[in-house]
């Protein structure tokens, strides 16, 4: 499991270093305590995130519920409510002499926490299948994703810890896959095409990216475009932000945020109107 505190940068900005650091330490301590109560072993702390190993999926899900409920009960700091997002997967692991763990199971869990929104618990169908019946009933199916290096789609599930919260309806897959199945991205003279089964496409200055943009304003790892349940989602991972302009809508700048690409538009890396700026044109087409 990976459990990460949301919006810590904003908390430091609004509350100041001392108050924000105290709040984050309190939140991390609560998360570690709830993990230990569910027989979890904290492998390490990575900034504002903890990595925990559990003996079984039931323990992980119960700990996730307890962490979310505990953090939701903490007092706001400078008017900002603390929140976390959690991702976990079930499977075999490898470990080293220092107690660190790695392997496909760990990599997928790390990917799932990035997909989870504020206050959300994301896990895999495989993990849900390991749960006892009462906990399995506290989950719902979301959508499949393509994970790099895996031939089959990974089906995502959400752990429902707030029973009185109105949930967003998730379209059945036979409906979702009929729309927005094809995405074309054109950068200079090169065309990139994606469908619902494509691996995520990466954008950045580093030579390992799918689309390499040699512009000093662009981060080495600027953004990702991934298929998600019949949609195509652009996720900013940069220092300076990613600008998106969809025809007929106002321009939007993403900062560590995401947007569903629609219709036709442009992805740029500096404010609209800058002369000579690099741009990726995109088209989303329905089947």
N, C-alpha and C positions, 0 to 999 in steps of 0.2 A: 504494500500500500504506500502511496504518496499522498500526503495531506499538506496543503499549501495555504498560507494566509493571503487573502485577496487585498489588493490596493494598498500595500504597505508604503509605497512611494507617496501616495496621496496623504496617508496618515502622517508621515514625517513632515510633509509640507504644511498641513493644517494644524497639527498638534505640537510641532517642534520635536527636536531630536530626543530630549530626555523623556517626555511623556510618551512618545511613540515607541521608543525602545522598551520602556517599562510595560506598555500594553502588549507588545509583540512577545516579550519574554513571558508574560502572564498567559498569553494564548498558547504559546508553545508548551509551557509547563502543563496546562490543562490537557492539551492533546496527548502529551506523553503519559500523563496519569491515566487517562481514559484508555489508551492503548494497553498499558500495563495491566489494568483491571480485566481486559479481555485476553490476557496471556500473550500480548504482543511484545516483541523485542525491538526497541528502537535501534536500527542499524546505524543511522547517522542523521545529523541535521544539516541541511543544505540551505543556508540563508534563512528564509522564512518558511522552509518546508521540512517536514520530517519524512523519513523512509522507515517503514515498520514491517517486520516479518511476523506472520501469525501461523499457528499450527493448522488452521483450517479456515475455510471460507466463512463459516458461521461467526467465528471470532472476529474476522475482519469486518464483516457487515455490522455486527453489534457495536464494535468499536467506532465505526464510521457514524452510526446513529448517535452514539453517546457523545462523540466529538462535536457533531453539528449542534446537538441540543445544548451542550455545555457552552460552546462559543456564542450561540445565540442568546444565552443568558447573561453574558458579560455586559457591563455598562459601556455605553458609547464613549468614545474619546474625542473631544472637540467636535461633538455632534456627529461623529462617524461611527456607525455600528460595525464592530469587527465581524468578519465572516471568513469562511474557508471553503475550499473546493477539494474534493477527494477522488482519487482513482485507484482501483485495485483489480488485480487479476489473480487467478489460481493456476498453479502449475509447478513444474520442477524448477529448481534453481541450482546455481553453482555458487560456492563460497570460497573465500581465500583464508589465509591464516589469521588475518586481522578481523575476521568476522563479517567483512563486507560481502554482499551478494550481487550476482549479475546473471546475465542470460536472457533468453527471449521473454520469459515471464516478467522479469524486471523491466525490460525495455517496453513491453506493452503497457504495464502499469504506469510507467512514466508518461507514455503517450496519452493514456486515459485521463490522467489528472489535468492535462493541458486542454482536453476537450470539455471538462466539467466547468460549468458556470458557477457564479457566486452561490454558495449554499447548496451545491449539488453534489451527489455521489454517483459516479459513473463506474460501471463494471462491465464484465463480458458475459455473454450467454454461458460460456463454459463455467465461469465462477458461480453464476446463478444456479446452474444444474447441480452444484455441490452443496447448495444451501438446504437446511431443513425446511419442511413444508411451511411453518409459520413465517420464517424470514423470506422464503421465496414469494409468498403472497404480498410482501411489502416491496415488490419491485415491479417495474413495467418495462416492456420492450420499447426501444427507441428506433434505431436505424443501423444498418451495417456500414462499415468503413473499410476501405482498402488500406492495409498496412504494408509498408515497404518490406519486401523479402518474403511475404506470405502470399500463396496462390489463392487462398480462399478469403472471402470477406469475413471480418470480425463483427459479430452482432453485438451491439451495445444495449445495456440495460441501465436503468436508473433506480437507485435505492430511495424509497419514499419514506422520509422521516418526519415530515410535516403532514399529518393526516387530514388536517382541516384546510389545507391550502388548495386553491383552485389550480388544477394542472392544465398546461397547454396540451391540447389534443394532438396526438401524433398520427399522421395519415398512414393508413395501411400501406405496406410496401408495394402492393399491386397497383395502388393509386400513385404513390410517390414516384415510382420508376417510369411512369408514362410521361412525366413532364421534365423539361430542362435537362435532357440526358446528354446533350452535346455542347461542349464549350470549345471555342477557338480563340487562341491568343496569338496576336501577330506582333513580333518585335523586330523592327527593321525589315529584313527580307526573309525572316524565318517564321513559319507557322507552326504552332503547337496545338494539338487537338486532344481533348479529354472526353471520356464518357464515364458512366457510373462505376465502372470497374477499374478505372485508371489509378495508378499510384499518385500520391501527392506530387505536385510540381513546385519546385523551389525557385525563388528569385533572389538575386543578390550579387555582390561584387566578387565573391569567392569563385574560383574556377570550378568548384565542384557543383555549383548550382545548375539547375535545369536551364534557366535563363540567366546568363551572365551579363551584367550591366556595368560597364567600366566608367563609373561616375563617382567622384569622391563623396557626393552627398548620399550615396546609396550604401547601406550597411553591408557587411560581408554576407550576412543572412538577413535579407530584408523582409521577405514575406513568403507565405505558402498559399497555394491554391489546392484545395482538396475536394473530392466529391463526397457528399454527405446526404444520404437518403434522398437522392433525386435532385439535389441542389449542388451548386458549386460555391464554396465559401473561401473568401480571401481573408487570410489571417496575417496581421502585421506583427513582425517580430523585431522591428528596427529601433534605432536610436532617434531618428528624426521624423518618423511617421511615414505613412503611405497615403497618397491622395487618390481618391476614386471619384470619377465623374460619370454618372449614368445619364443617358439622354433623357431630357425632360425633368431632371431633378437637380437640386443644388449639389455643388461639390462637397465632398466629405473627406476629412482627414482622419485616418485611423491611427491610434497610438496604443499598441498592444491590445488591439480590439479586432473584431472581425465583421464582415458584411457578406451577405449573399449577393452574388453577381447576377444581374438581370438584364435582359435585352442586349443593348449595345452601349459601350462606353470606353473609358480610358483609365488606365492605372499610371500615375506619375509619381515622382519622388521629390518634387519641389512645388511651391505654391502655383496654382493655375496662372498662366500668363507669362511665366518665366521664359525668356528667350532661350531657344536651343535645348530645352529640357528633354530628357529621355522619356519615352512613353510606350506603354503596351496597350494595344487596342484589343478589346474582347467582344465576342459575340456569343450569346447563349441562345441555343435553338432547341425547340421542342421536337420530339419524335413525331 
